[in-house]
Amino acid sequence: MAHLDDIIQQVDETLARHIIFEMNTLLIALSNDGELTREDRYTQQQRLRFAIAQKGHGHHRSQEDEDARRERLTKDGEII
């Protein structure tokens, strides 16, 4: 169980940093970790996948960022 505890801690620390590159790197490393059970590996990978998806969908954007994005994407009232 010590290895699983180390992995959980690594995932926690990676998620706390909010850096997608690090999340993806750990996601790949977990795929090749033969010490974890399939279920434990899947659970930790899902935590990373969920965080990547949430970050990718812009849940951390401010309203100003959203307004600026919409302005860039619209021209003459139409989304380009």
LUMTI-622778 format. One line per field, with one value per residue (C-alpha): residue number from 1; x, y negated, z. Coordinates in pm, whole numbers, m for minus. Example, Ala and Ser with C-alpha at 12.3 -4.5 7.8 and 13.67 -1.06 7.14 Angstrom:
! residues 2
num = c(1, 2);
X = c(1230, 1367);
Y = c(450, 106);
Z = c(780, 714);
//
This chain:
! residues 80
num = c(1, 2, 3, 4, 5, 6, 7, 8, 9, 10, 11, 12, 13, 14, 15, 16, 17, 18, 19, 20, 21, 22, 23, 24, 25, 26, 27, 28, 29, 30, 31, 32, 33, 34, 35, 36, 37, 38, 39, 40, 41, 42, 43, 44, 45, 46, 47, 48, 49, 50, 51, 52, 53, 54, 55, 56, 57, 58, 59, 60, 61, 62, 63, 64, 65, 66, 67, 68, 69, 70, 71, 72, 73, 74, 75, 76, 77, 78, 79, 80);
X = c(0, 293, 329, m40, m12, 285, 89, m214, 12, 172, m170, m286, 21, m10, m376, m297, m53, m320, m68, m213, 130, 219, m121, m75, 278, 161, m137, 101, 337, 49, m35, 299, 293, 291, 285, m69, m378, m584, m856, m616, m448, m785, m905, m600, m607, m973, m891, m635, m864, m1144, m915, m778, m1130, m1245, m946, m984, m1345, m1245, m1411, m1137, m1196, m1311, m1608, m1369, m1182, m1509, m1622, m1289, m1302, m1655, m1551, m1257, m1477, m1759, m1757, m2056, m2275, m2184, m1953, m1671);
Y = c(0, m237, m272, m354, m615, m772, m780, m937, m1204, m1268, m1303, m1539, m1758, m1761, m1856, m2136, m2292, m2307, m2247, m2033, m1928, m1778, m1608, m1451, m1338, m1166, m1017, m851, m736, m571, m373, m197, m146, 229, 200, 64, 275, 198, 47, m177, m295, m370, m565, m791, m837, m936, m1204, m1345, m1315, m1495, m1782, m1812, m1819, m2081, m2302, m2255, m2372, m2708, m2678, m2900, m3191, m3521, m3704, m3959, m3678, m3535, m3876, m3937, m3590, m3647, m3984, m3825, m3550, m3774, m4003, m4209, m4017, m3673, m3418, m3361);
Z = c(0, 41, m336, m375, m100, m282, m608, m442, m294, m635, m797, m518, m559, m938, m922, m676, m925, m1202, m1482, m1761, m1892, m1552, m1530, m1873, m1789, m1471, m1655, m1901, m1625, m1443, m1757, m1727, m1348, m1295, m917, m904, m946, m1254, m1035, m838, m1158, m1318, m1013, m1009, m1386, m1370, m1114, m1355, m1659, m1478, m1376, m1730, m1874, m1626, m1693, m2066, m2056, m1913, m1576, m1438, m1676, m1537, m1682, m1834, m2011, m2140, m2266, m2440, m2595, m2727, m2868, m3051, m3191, m3308, m3601, m3713, m3468, m3603, m3454, m3700);
//
